[in-house]
Amino acid sequence: MNASLVGELRRIVGADSVFSNPLEVLTYECDALTHLRRTPLAVVLPSSALEVQEVVRLCRRARVPLPQSGA
């Protein structure tokens, strides 16, 4: 994932809600299916529906896969 995309994600949701350091994203490599581990390039924690929409649009434009997790 390039730095400009990470910067754009930070602009959308705030710097404190985007993690791209390998040690920070390690926690998010799997959920209850521990045999399906894959370390993400970045983790984004939006706090509103508008932020979710903007992140999805950005990833779609950049052709970046966007697996979702959480409720």
Backbone as ProteinMPNN parsed JSONL, in Angstrom:
{"seq_chain_A": "MNASLVGELRRIVGADSVFSNPLEVLTYECDALTHLRRTPLAVVLPSSALEVQEVVRLCRRARVPLPQSGA", "coords_chain_A": {"N_chain_A": [[0.867, -1.171, 0.0], [0.609, 2.143, -0.877], [2.139, 5.22, 0.295], [0.663, 7.539, -0.225], [-1.976, 6.672, -0.41], [-2.427, 5.723, 2.199], [-2.117, 8.158, 3.5], [-4.338, 9.532, 2.492], [-6.394, 7.957, 3.582], [-5.975, 8.563, 6.261], [-6.634, 11.252, 6.208], [-9.361, 11.072, 5.787], [-10.444, 9.594, 8.03], [-8.978, 10.386, 10.215], [-5.773, 10.58, 11.757], [-5.329, 9.005, 14.014], [-6.915, 6.827, 13.636], [-6.015, 5.11, 11.713], [-3.926, 2.454, 11.022], [-0.773, 1.347, 10.093], [1.675, 0.36, 10.62], [3.629, -2.552, 10.797], [3.678, -3.959, 13.3], [1.465, -2.889, 14.597], [-0.728, -3.701, 13.034], [-0.746, -6.403, 13.22], [-2.395, -7.572, 15.146], [-4.796, -7.677, 13.84], [-4.799, -9.744, 11.997], [-6.414, -11.986, 11.882], [-9.672, -13.361, 12.712], [-12.04, -15.166, 14.476], [-11.506, -17.354, 12.93], [-8.818, -18.73, 13.019], [-7.106, -20.197, 11.434], [-7.048, -18.952, 9.024], [-5.145, -16.819, 8.515], [-3.969, -13.584, 7.668], [-1.941, -10.919, 7.282], [-2.904, -7.585, 7.362], [-2.279, -4.758, 5.168], [-2.934, -2.292, 6.041], [-5.007, -0.904, 8.631], [-8.169, 0.414, 9.132], [-10.226, 2.373, 11.11], [-13.128, 3.532, 10.963], [-15.451, 6.021, 12.215], [-17.987, 6.775, 11.612], [-20.858, 6.509, 9.431], [-20.523, 8.015, 7.143], [-17.723, 8.235, 6.976], [-17.137, 5.539, 6.503], [-18.304, 5.223, 3.966], [-16.681, 6.979, 2.438], [-14.152, 5.771, 2.711], [-14.621, 3.293, 1.484], [-15.208, 4.145, -1.132], [-12.748, 5.337, -1.826], [-10.975, 3.12, -1.693], [-12.092, 1.541, -3.643], [-11.748, 3.114, -5.972], [-8.962, 3.063, -6.041], [-8.569, 0.438, -6.451], [-8.113, -1.357, -4.36], [-8.254, -4.147, -2.287], [-10.833, -4.661, 0.126], [-11.418, -6.031, 2.862], [-13.878, -6.585, 5.368], [-14.484, -6.249, 8.885], [-15.949, -6.821, 12.06], [-18.769, -5.319, 13.826]], "CA_chain_A": [[0.0, 0.0, 0.0], [1.501, 3.295, -0.974], [2.014, 6.237, 1.34], [-0.385, 8.514, -0.546], [-3.26, 6.069, -0.058], [-2.498, 5.761, 3.663], [-2.346, 9.567, 3.843], [-5.731, 9.844, 2.174], [-7.203, 7.296, 4.608], [-5.823, 9.36, 7.492], [-7.394, 12.489, 6.017], [-10.781, 10.743, 5.898], [-10.878, 9.138, 9.361], [-8.097, 10.902, 11.262], [-4.51, 9.836, 11.883], [-5.4, 8.038, 15.116], [-7.798, 5.719, 13.255], [-5.383, 4.33, 10.636], [-2.718, 1.779, 11.471], [-0.071, 0.706, 8.979], [2.9, -0.234, 11.144], [3.45, -4.012, 10.872], [3.361, -4.422, 14.662], [0.117, -2.437, 14.946], [-1.758, -4.415, 12.273], [-0.637, -7.832, 13.503], [-3.572, -7.962, 15.919], [-5.949, -7.788, 12.946], [-4.537, -10.727, 10.947], [-7.471, -12.998, 11.826], [-10.711, -13.266, 13.728], [-12.226, -16.484, 15.088], [-10.974, -18.366, 12.007], [-7.376, -18.528, 13.184], [-6.34, -20.88, 10.388], [-7.064, -18.088, 7.842], [-4.401, -15.606, 8.896], [-3.353, -12.761, 6.635], [-1.64, -9.619, 7.875], [-3.325, -6.49, 6.485], [-1.316, -3.689, 4.913], [-3.38, -1.172, 6.881], [-6.277, -1.083, 9.336], [-8.878, 1.689, 9.222], [-11.332, 2.292, 12.07], [-14.008, 4.697, 10.795], [-16.362, 6.224, 13.342], [-19.312, 7.183, 11.134], [-21.26, 5.937, 8.147], [-19.909, 8.848, 6.102], [-16.321, 7.802, 6.859], [-17.144, 4.222, 5.852], [-18.57, 5.467, 2.551], [-15.508, 7.59, 1.811], [-13.089, 4.76, 2.666], [-14.996, 2.318, 0.451], [-15.027, 4.804, -2.44], [-11.31, 5.489, -2.076], [-10.396, 1.806, -1.982], [-12.619, 1.079, -4.933], [-11.037, 3.876, -7.014], [-7.562, 2.626, -6.057], [-8.58, -1.019, -6.686], [-7.506, -1.977, -3.179], [-9.208, -5.036, -1.62], [-11.321, -4.097, 1.377], [-12.141, -6.972, 3.712], [-14.479, -5.934, 6.529], [-14.526, -7.002, 10.127], [-16.625, -6.104, 13.129], [-20.231, -5.205, 13.756]], "C_chain_A": [[0.906, 1.223, 0.0], [1.169, 4.362, 0.066], [0.909, 7.237, 1.047], [-1.768, 7.969, -0.21], [-3.451, 6.074, 1.462], [-2.757, 7.193, 4.13], [-3.774, 9.994, 3.593], [-6.68, 9.193, 3.177], [-7.147, 8.089, 5.913], [-6.593, 10.668, 7.401], [-8.888, 12.223, 6.237], [-11.186, 10.448, 7.333], [-10.05, 9.689, 10.518], [-6.895, 9.996, 11.451], [-4.565, 8.761, 12.958], [-6.235, 6.8, 14.774], [-7.271, 4.894, 12.083], [-4.077, 3.766, 11.172], [-2.06, 1.109, 10.273], [1.273, 0.123, 9.392], [2.688, -1.735, 11.291], [3.12, -4.535, 12.275], [1.947, -4.022, 15.086], [-0.966, -3.271, 14.262], [-1.755, -5.917, 12.547], [-1.856, -8.366, 14.259], [-4.764, -8.276, 15.019], [-5.769, -8.853, 11.854], [-5.576, -11.834, 10.864], [-8.537, -12.67, 12.864], [-10.863, -14.652, 14.343], [-11.696, -17.618, 14.21], [-9.449, -18.258, 11.984], [-6.531, -19.243, 12.144], [-6.302, -20.069, 9.087], [-6.387, -16.759, 8.162], [-3.843, -14.898, 7.669], [-3.161, -11.369, 7.22], [-2.048, -8.504, 6.912], [-2.219, -5.465, 6.29], [-1.645, -2.454, 5.733], [-4.708, -1.553, 7.525], [-6.888, 0.301, 9.499], [-10.077, 1.487, 10.142], [-12.217, 3.533, 11.936], [-14.992, 4.805, 11.952], [-17.746, 6.704, 12.905], [-19.601, 6.512, 9.796], [-20.637, 6.719, 6.993], [-18.442, 8.456, 5.892], [-16.226, 6.442, 6.172], [-17.341, 4.4, 4.356], [-17.339, 6.012, 1.834], [-14.358, 6.6, 1.688], [-13.385, 3.738, 1.569], [-14.786, 2.917, -0.939], [-13.546, 4.937, -2.794], [-10.681, 4.152, -2.454], [-10.868, 1.269, -3.328], [-11.918, 1.788, -6.091], [-9.602, 3.386, -7.178], [-7.428, 1.131, -6.345], [-7.833, -1.778, -5.587], [-8.558, -2.879, -2.534], [-9.586, -4.472, -0.243], [-12.111, -5.142, 2.17], [-12.663, -6.23, 4.946], [-14.463, -6.87, 7.72], [-15.28, -6.17, 11.146], [-18.109, -5.994, 12.903], [-20.66, -3.861, 13.257]], "O_chain_A": [[1.85, 1.315, 0.785], [0.075, 4.396, 0.63], [0.275, 7.739, 1.975], [-2.639, 8.72, 0.228], [-4.535, 6.399, 1.948], [-3.535, 7.411, 5.058], [-4.357, 10.733, 4.387], [-7.667, 9.809, 3.582], [-8.164, 8.259, 6.586], [-7.142, 11.142, 8.396], [-9.593, 13.056, 6.808], [-12.176, 10.999, 7.813], [-10.393, 9.474, 11.681], [-7.001, 8.777, 11.317], [-3.92, 7.721, 12.83], [-6.258, 5.836, 15.539], [-7.998, 4.072, 11.523], [-3.236, 4.492, 11.702], [-2.716, 0.386, 9.523], [1.935, -0.537, 8.592], [1.676, -2.159, 11.849], [2.342, -5.48, 12.402], [1.304, -4.74, 15.851], [-2.016, -3.52, 14.855], [-2.678, -6.621, 12.139], [-2.289, -9.494, 14.023], [-5.641, -9.054, 15.395], [-6.52, -8.856, 10.879], [-5.618, -12.556, 9.869], [-8.346, -11.839, 13.752], [-9.854, -15.259, 14.703], [-11.462, -18.723, 14.7], [-8.873, -17.747, 11.024], [-5.352, -18.925, 11.987], [-5.606, -20.45, 8.145], [-7.011, -15.701, 8.081], [-3.314, -15.53, 6.754], [-4.13, -10.719, 7.61], [-1.59, -8.478, 5.769], [-1.334, -5.319, 7.133], [-0.762, -1.669, 6.08], [-5.434, -2.414, 7.027], [-6.226, 1.24, 9.941], [-10.848, 0.543, 9.971], [-12.073, 4.481, 12.708], [-15.326, 3.807, 12.59], [-18.588, 7.007, 13.75], [-18.698, 6.015, 9.125], [-20.265, 6.133, 5.976], [-17.981, 8.358, 4.755], [-15.335, 6.219, 5.352], [-16.624, 3.793, 3.56], [-16.998, 5.553, 0.744], [-13.66, 6.586, 0.674], [-12.491, 3.363, 0.812], [-14.242, 2.256, -1.823], [-13.145, 4.677, -3.929], [-9.936, 4.068, -3.431], [-10.113, 0.621, -4.053], [-11.537, 1.152, -7.073], [-9.085, 3.301, -8.292], [-6.318, 0.614, -6.467], [-7.049, -2.692, -5.843], [-9.663, -2.412, -2.257], [-8.756, -3.886, 0.452], [-13.342, -5.134, 2.149], [-11.984, -5.363, 5.497], [-14.433, -8.093, 7.588], [-15.248, -4.941, 11.093], [-18.645, -6.505, 11.92], [-21.857, -3.599, 13.139]]}, "name": "protein", "num_of_chains": 1, "seq": "MNASLVGELRRIVGADSVFSNPLEVLTYECDALTHLRRTPLAVVLPSSALEVQEVVRLCRRARVPLPQSGA"}
